[in-house]
Amino acid sequence: MKTLLRLKNAASRLRLKNKKTIDLPEPENVPILIPQKALDAIKAEDAYEFVEAIDFPTEGTGGIYTGEYFGSIIDYLKEYPIPGSKDGHDSQGDDYYTIGGEIQNQSESSGVCYLRIMVPPEGWNSSNANLIRSLKAGIPELSLVADVEPTRGNDGKVYFTKELGRPRNDIVPEGAMEVTIGNSIDEKEVFALIEKGAIDMDGESTELVKNGKVFRKAAVILQSTSDKALAGRVLNAIAEFRKTKPKRRNSMRKFCNAEGEELSLTYDDVLEWLKNAIANNNLTTEKLVADLGMENKLRKHSDEEAVEMKEDICEALDLPLDTPAEDIVEAVEEILEEAEKVADSVVDVEANELAGGKKVMNAAGKEEDNPVYLYARKELKGLRGKKLNAAVEKLKDDPVIIALRSKQADTRVSASDTTNKTDGIREV
């Protein structure tokens, strides 16, 4: 069972309503309980900290929070921080965190729970500067969202003794009315929405009414709480609406009521029904178009992106905008081939410069392929830009190239010796 507990910022609440705990402890005197790993993840320089004090037992929406409940909150903090939003319960962002706490018992069943809260300078999607200023002035009210299992005491009252889920401690508008699943809900509003067809049959929600719709699954969950009577009435109303709402017969353009009697509908009637069905998520535009067999005529966002991309390519290649796709592909392939040739020529130039020429003279005085050039070209093949430049610099000290050049030098020396010996022979 989800329930809410309205709290006030410690400075204003306790100064005005609780003289016994007017002297709140400093934040550093309330122990940090969350794991170090979690603290490292959320802590921030210049974060503002304050202490919130809650007397127990205290009455919240749907029941009374006991000392055992706040003991379970202390245990929960030893595993996780409790997040909070400055934008209320409907926001999903985490703007600040409850990081520690302690309980001071005043009797066997009463006492005070202190919570240590840290507010980083930056929130979920905006600065927390204004929030911190308001907190220092003691203005904001905080509301604890709890997931509890209600138990009924011998006195007939409902008590909450343990936190079962992942609580939140959000800031809510001062003086705002509490809204939750339970006795505080406006049944007339619920049944009015059902009569209009504002029903979500499959959506996941723990709130019975959300965004102007009644959630059937929330009503099913509500059956296991103290509000099972309300849940039964809501589920019966939903079933009755679905049984009596106008149904479409198989024959085209024929609508009938629950008894099968044909209804005379105008074009405007059908159009209005379609608009309501789409607005209430009972029908999507895509499904309607598909059922009409016109899905190929439905222009999607991806189609618009494809058109824009084609226009950009045609403009870059200086082609008419109505150029067929196959001609665009052919033009792009030609450009890529030309670019590949240019890139290969650059590699060829770099390899030639490294080797000092594509050809060399062997020991026999004949010209042959330069092995240094062949090796360098193989190592540089496929490289472009910065990668090519880096590889060229690396090859200057490459051990293979050094060895090949050394072998070439020995060959030139050998060829020179042979030439000299031949020159020294004289005929007698």
C-alpha positions as CSV (number, residue, x, y, z in Angstrom):
1,M,0.0,0.0,0.0
2,K,1.4,3.4,-1.0
3,T,0.8,6.2,1.5
4,L,2.0,9.7,2.2
5,L,3.3,11.4,5.3
6,R,3.4,15.2,5.3
7,L,6.4,16.6,7.1
8,K,7.8,20.1,7.5
9,N,11.3,21.4,7.1
10,A,12.8,21.0,10.6
11,A,13.5,24.7,11.2
12,S,9.9,25.9,10.7
13,R,8.0,22.8,11.9
14,L,9.8,22.3,15.1
15,R,10.0,26.0,16.0
16,L,6.3,26.4,15.7
17,K,4.9,23.0,16.7
18,N,7.3,21.1,18.8
19,K,9.0,22.9,21.6
20,K,10.4,19.7,23.0
21,T,12.8,19.4,20.1
22,I,13.5,23.0,19.3
23,D,17.2,22.5,19.7
24,L,17.9,20.4,16.6
25,P,21.3,18.7,16.4
26,E,23.8,20.0,13.9
27,P,23.9,17.8,10.7
28,E,27.4,16.6,11.5
29,N,26.1,15.2,14.9
30,V,23.6,13.0,13.1
31,P,25.4,9.9,11.7
32,I,25.7,9.2,8.0
33,L,24.3,5.7,7.4
34,I,24.5,5.1,3.7
35,P,27.3,2.9,2.3
36,Q,30.5,4.8,1.4
37,K,30.2,3.9,-2.3
38,A,26.8,5.5,-2.4
39,L,28.1,8.6,-0.6
40,D,31.0,9.0,-3.0
41,A,28.6,8.9,-5.9
42,I,26.3,11.7,-4.7
43,K,28.4,13.9,-2.5
44,A,29.4,17.3,-3.9
45,E,31.5,20.3,-2.9
46,D,29.6,23.0,-1.1
47,A,26.5,20.8,-0.5
48,Y,24.0,22.1,2.0
49,E,22.9,19.8,4.8
50,F,20.0,20.1,7.3
51,V,18.2,18.0,9.8
52,E,14.6,17.0,9.7
53,A,12.8,15.8,12.9
54,I,9.7,13.7,13.0
55,D,7.9,12.9,16.2
56,F,6.4,9.4,16.5
57,P,3.8,8.0,16.6
58,T,2.5,10.4,13.9
59,E,-0.5,10.3,11.7
60,G,-0.2,10.2,7.9
61,T,-2.5,9.5,5.1
62,G,-4.4,6.2,5.8
63,G,-2.8,5.4,9.2
64,I,-0.4,6.0,12.0
65,Y,3.4,5.7,11.6
66,T,5.0,4.0,14.6
67,G,8.5,4.0,16.1
68,E,9.0,0.5,14.4
69,Y,8.4,2.1,11.0
70,F,11.0,4.8,11.5
71,G,13.4,2.1,12.8
72,S,12.9,0.3,9.4
73,I,13.8,3.7,7.7
74,I,17.0,3.8,9.7
75,D,17.8,0.2,8.6
76,Y,16.9,1.1,4.9
77,L,19.5,4.0,5.0
78,K,22.2,1.5,5.8
79,E,21.8,0.1,2.3
80,Y,20.5,3.0,0.2
81,P,20.1,6.8,0.3
82,I,16.5,8.1,0.1
83,P,16.1,10.5,-2.8
84,G,13.9,13.5,-3.0
85,S,12.6,15.9,-5.6
86,K,12.0,19.7,-5.3
87,D,9.2,19.4,-7.8
88,G,7.0,17.1,-5.8
89,H,5.9,13.5,-6.1
90,D,5.2,13.5,-9.8
91,S,8.8,14.3,-10.7
92,Q,11.2,11.5,-11.4
93,G,14.4,13.5,-10.8
94,D,16.5,13.2,-7.6
95,D,17.5,16.7,-6.4
96,Y,18.7,15.8,-2.9
97,Y,19.3,12.8,-0.7
98,T,18.6,11.6,2.9
99,I,22.0,10.2,3.9
100,G,21.7,9.5,7.6
101,G,19.6,9.5,10.7
102,E,19.0,8.4,14.3
103,I,16.2,7.7,16.7
104,Q,15.9,9.1,20.2
105,N,13.2,7.3,22.2
106,Q,11.3,9.3,24.8
107,S,9.2,6.4,26.0
108,E,8.5,2.8,25.0
109,S,6.3,3.9,22.1
110,S,7.2,7.5,21.4
111,G,10.2,9.5,20.4
112,V,11.9,11.5,17.6
113,C,13.5,10.4,14.3
114,Y,16.2,12.7,13.0
115,L,17.0,12.5,9.3
116,R,20.2,14.1,7.8
117,I,19.6,15.5,4.3
118,M,22.2,16.6,1.8
119,V,21.4,19.1,-1.0
120,P,24.0,19.3,-3.8
121,P,24.5,22.7,-5.5
122,E,23.1,21.1,-8.7
123,G,19.9,19.2,-8.9
124,W,18.5,16.7,-11.4
125,N,18.2,19.2,-14.3
126,S,18.7,22.6,-12.7
127,S,20.5,24.5,-10.0
128,N,19.5,24.0,-6.4
129,A,20.4,27.6,-5.4
130,N,16.8,28.7,-4.9
131,L,15.9,25.5,-3.1
132,I,18.8,25.9,-0.6
133,R,17.8,29.5,0.0
134,S,14.3,28.5,0.9
135,L,15.5,25.6,3.1
136,K,17.6,28.0,5.1
137,A,14.5,30.1,5.6
138,G,12.6,27.1,6.7
139,I,9.9,27.4,4.0
140,P,9.5,24.1,2.1
141,E,7.4,21.2,3.4
142,L,8.5,17.6,2.8
143,S,6.3,14.6,2.2
144,L,7.4,11.0,2.7
145,V,6.1,8.5,0.1
146,A,6.0,5.2,1.9
147,D,5.3,1.6,0.7
148,V,3.8,0.0,3.8
149,E,1.7,-2.9,4.9
150,P,-1.2,-1.6,7.1
151,T,-2.1,-3.5,10.3
152,R,-5.2,-2.8,12.4
153,G,-4.7,-2.5,16.1
154,N,-7.0,-3.5,18.9
155,D,-8.3,0.1,19.1
156,G,-9.5,-0.2,15.4
157,K,-6.9,2.2,14.1
158,V,-4.5,1.4,11.2
159,Y,-0.8,1.4,12.0
160,F,2.3,1.3,9.8
161,T,5.2,-0.6,11.2
162,K,7.6,-1.3,8.4
163,E,8.9,0.2,5.1
164,L,8.5,-2.4,2.3
165,G,9.8,-0.6,-0.8
166,R,11.9,2.3,-1.8
167,P,10.7,5.5,0.0
168,R,11.0,9.0,-1.3
169,N,11.1,12.3,0.7
170,D,9.9,15.0,-1.7
171,I,9.2,18.7,-1.3
172,V,5.5,19.5,-1.9
173,P,3.6,22.9,-2.1
174,E,2.9,24.3,1.3
175,G,-0.6,23.6,2.3
176,A,-1.3,21.4,-0.7
177,M,-4.0,18.7,-0.3
178,E,-2.7,15.1,0.0
179,V,-3.6,12.9,-2.9
180,T,-3.2,9.1,-2.7
181,I,-4.9,5.8,-3.3
182,G,-7.3,5.4,-0.4
183,N,-10.2,7.0,1.4
184,S,-9.1,10.5,0.3
185,I,-9.9,9.8,-3.3
186,D,-12.9,11.5,-4.9
187,E,-15.0,8.5,-6.0
188,K,-17.4,10.8,-8.0
189,E,-14.4,11.9,-10.1
190,V,-13.3,8.3,-10.7
191,F,-16.8,7.1,-11.9
192,A,-17.2,10.2,-14.0
193,L,-13.9,9.4,-15.8
194,I,-15.1,5.7,-16.3
195,E,-18.3,6.9,-17.8
196,K,-16.4,9.0,-20.3
197,G,-14.2,6.0,-21.3
198,A,-11.1,7.5,-19.8
199,I,-9.8,4.1,-18.8
200,D,-6.3,2.6,-19.1
201,M,-6.7,-1.2,-19.2
202,D,-3.1,-2.3,-19.4
203,G,-0.9,0.6,-18.2
204,E,1.3,0.1,-15.1
205,S,0.5,2.6,-12.3
206,T,0.3,2.5,-8.5
207,E,-2.1,5.5,-8.6
208,L,-5.8,4.8,-9.4
209,V,-6.2,8.1,-11.2
210,K,-3.3,9.5,-13.1
211,N,-3.2,12.1,-16.0
212,G,-7.0,12.1,-16.2
213,K,-7.4,8.3,-16.6
214,V,-8.5,5.5,-14.3
215,F,-5.9,2.6,-14.3
216,R,-7.5,-0.8,-14.0
217,K,-4.3,-2.5,-12.8
218,A,-4.1,0.0,-9.9
219,A,-7.6,-1.0,-8.9
220,V,-6.6,-4.7,-9.0
221,I,-3.7,-3.9,-6.7
222,L,-6.0,-1.9,-4.4
223,Q,-8.0,-5.0,-3.8
224,S,-5.3,-6.3,-1.5
225,T,-5.4,-3.2,0.8
226,S,-7.9,-1.8,3.2
227,D,-9.6,0.0,0.2
228,K,-10.7,-3.3,-1.4
229,A,-14.4,-2.1,-1.3
230,L,-13.5,0.9,-3.4
231,A,-11.5,-1.3,-5.7
232,G,-14.5,-3.6,-6.2
233,R,-16.8,-0.7,-7.1
234,V,-14.2,0.7,-9.6
235,L,-13.6,-2.7,-11.3
236,N,-17.4,-3.3,-11.5
237,A,-17.9,0.1,-13.1
238,I,-15.1,-0.5,-15.6
239,A,-16.6,-3.9,-16.5
240,E,-20.1,-2.4,-16.9
241,F,-18.8,0.4,-19.2
242,R,-17.0,-2.1,-21.4
243,K,-20.2,-4.2,-21.6
244,T,-22.5,-1.4,-22.6
245,K,-20.3,0.9,-24.7
246,P,-21.3,1.1,-28.4
247,K,-19.7,-1.8,-30.4
248,R,-18.9,-2.0,-34.0
249,R,-20.4,-4.9,-36.0
250,N,-18.6,-6.7,-38.7
251,S,-20.7,-5.2,-41.5
252,M,-19.1,-2.0,-42.8
253,R,-20.5,1.4,-41.6
254,K,-22.8,-0.4,-39.1
255,F,-22.6,0.4,-35.4
256,C,-25.0,-1.1,-32.8
257,N,-25.8,-0.9,-29.1
258,A,-25.5,-3.7,-26.5
259,E,-28.8,-5.2,-27.7
260,G,-27.6,-5.4,-31.3
261,E,-29.8,-2.6,-32.5
262,E,-28.2,-0.5,-35.3
263,L,-27.3,3.1,-34.5
264,S,-27.6,5.8,-37.1
265,L,-24.2,7.6,-37.1
266,T,-23.1,10.5,-39.2
267,Y,-19.6,11.1,-40.5
268,D,-19.1,13.6,-37.6
269,D,-20.1,11.0,-35.1
270,V,-17.5,8.5,-36.4
271,L,-14.9,11.2,-36.6
272,E,-15.6,12.2,-33.0
273,W,-15.4,8.6,-31.8
274,L,-12.0,8.2,-33.6
275,K,-10.7,11.3,-32.0
276,N,-11.7,10.2,-28.5
277,A,-10.3,6.7,-29.0
278,I,-6.9,8.1,-30.1
279,A,-6.9,10.7,-27.3
280,N,-7.6,8.0,-24.7
281,N,-4.9,5.7,-26.2
282,N,-7.5,3.1,-27.2
283,L,-6.5,3.5,-30.8
284,T,-3.3,4.7,-32.5
285,T,-3.0,6.5,-35.8
286,E,-0.7,3.8,-37.1
287,K,-3.2,1.1,-36.3
288,L,-6.0,3.0,-37.9
289,V,-4.0,3.6,-41.1
290,A,-2.9,0.0,-41.2
291,D,-6.5,-1.2,-40.8
292,L,-7.5,1.0,-43.7
293,G,-4.7,-0.5,-45.8
294,M,-3.0,2.8,-46.3
295,E,0.2,2.3,-44.2
296,N,2.3,3.0,-47.3
297,K,0.8,6.4,-47.6
298,L,1.6,7.4,-44.0
299,R,4.6,9.6,-43.9
300,K,6.9,8.9,-41.0
301,H,9.6,11.0,-39.4
302,S,12.2,8.5,-40.8
303,D,10.8,9.2,-44.3
304,E,11.4,13.0,-43.8
305,E,14.9,12.3,-42.7
306,A,15.6,10.2,-45.8
307,V,14.3,13.0,-48.0
308,E,16.5,15.6,-46.3
309,M,19.5,13.3,-46.6
310,K,18.9,12.8,-50.3
311,E,18.6,16.5,-50.9
312,D,21.9,17.1,-49.0
313,I,23.7,14.4,-51.1
314,C,22.3,15.8,-54.4
315,E,23.5,19.3,-53.4
316,A,27.0,18.1,-52.5
317,L,27.3,16.2,-55.7
318,D,25.8,19.0,-57.8
319,L,23.0,16.7,-59.0
320,P,19.3,17.6,-59.6
321,L,17.0,17.0,-56.6
322,D,14.9,14.6,-58.7
323,T,17.9,12.3,-59.5
324,P,16.9,8.6,-59.1
325,A,18.4,6.8,-56.2
326,E,20.3,4.3,-58.4
327,D,22.0,7.3,-60.2
328,I,23.0,8.8,-56.9
329,V,24.5,5.5,-55.7
330,E,26.5,5.3,-59.0
331,A,27.8,8.8,-58.6
332,V,28.9,8.2,-55.0
333,E,30.7,4.9,-56.0
334,E,32.6,6.8,-58.7
335,I,33.7,9.4,-56.2
336,L,34.8,6.8,-53.7
337,E,36.8,5.0,-56.5
338,E,38.5,8.2,-57.4
339,A,39.2,9.0,-53.7
340,E,40.7,5.5,-53.4
341,K,43.0,6.1,-56.4
342,V,44.1,9.4,-54.9
343,A,44.8,7.8,-51.5
344,D,46.8,5.0,-53.2
345,S,48.9,7.6,-55.1
346,V,49.7,9.4,-51.8
347,V,50.9,6.0,-50.3
348,D,52.9,5.4,-53.3
349,V,54.7,8.8,-53.0
350,E,55.4,8.2,-49.3
351,A,56.8,4.7,-49.9
352,N,58.9,5.9,-52.8
353,E,60.4,8.7,-50.7
354,L,61.2,6.3,-47.8
355,A,62.9,3.8,-50.1
356,G,64.8,6.4,-52.3
357,G,63.3,5.0,-55.4
358,K,61.1,2.1,-56.7
359,K,64.1,0.4,-58.5
360,V,67.7,-0.5,-57.4
361,M,70.7,-2.0,-59.2
362,N,71.6,-5.6,-58.0
363,A,75.1,-7.1,-57.7
364,A,75.0,-8.1,-61.4
365,G,74.3,-4.5,-62.4
366,K,70.7,-5.1,-63.4
367,E,67.7,-3.0,-62.3
368,E,65.1,-4.7,-60.0
369,D,62.3,-3.8,-57.6
370,N,63.5,-2.0,-54.5
371,P,62.5,-4.3,-51.6
372,V,62.4,-1.3,-49.2
373,Y,59.8,0.4,-51.4
374,L,57.8,-2.8,-51.6
375,Y,57.8,-3.3,-47.9
376,A,57.0,0.3,-47.1
377,R,54.1,0.3,-49.6
378,K,52.7,-2.9,-48.0
379,E,52.9,-1.3,-44.5
380,L,51.2,1.9,-45.6
381,K,48.5,0.5,-47.7
382,G,45.0,1.6,-46.7
383,L,46.2,4.3,-44.3
384,R,45.0,8.0,-44.6
385,G,45.7,11.3,-43.0
386,K,47.2,11.3,-39.5
387,K,47.5,7.5,-39.4
388,L,49.5,7.6,-42.6
389,N,51.8,10.3,-41.3
390,A,52.4,8.4,-38.1
391,A,53.1,5.2,-39.9
392,V,55.7,6.9,-42.2
393,E,57.5,8.3,-39.1
394,K,57.5,4.9,-37.5
395,L,58.9,3.2,-40.7
396,K,62.0,5.5,-40.6
397,D,63.2,3.4,-37.6
398,D,61.6,0.1,-38.7
399,P,64.1,-2.8,-38.1
400,V,63.1,-4.5,-41.4
401,I,63.8,-1.4,-43.5
402,I,67.1,-0.9,-41.6
403,A,68.1,-4.5,-42.4
404,L,67.1,-4.2,-46.1
405,R,69.1,-1.0,-46.5
406,S,72.1,-2.6,-44.9
407,K,71.8,-5.5,-47.3
408,Q,71.6,-3.1,-50.2
409,A,74.8,-1.3,-49.0
410,D,76.6,-4.7,-48.9
411,T,75.5,-5.5,-52.4
412,R,76.7,-2.1,-53.7
413,V,80.1,-2.7,-52.0
414,S,80.4,-6.2,-53.5
415,A,79.5,-4.9,-57.0
416,S,82.1,-2.1,-56.6
417,D,84.8,-4.6,-55.7
418,T,84.0,-6.8,-58.7
419,T,84.2,-3.8,-61.0
420,N,87.6,-2.8,-59.6
421,K,89.1,-6.3,-60.1
422,T,88.0,-6.4,-63.7
423,D,89.5,-3.0,-64.3
424,G,92.9,-4.3,-63.1
425,I,93.3,-7.1,-65.7
426,R,95.8,-6.4,-68.5
427,E,96.4,-8.3,-71.7
428,V,99.9,-9.6,-72.3
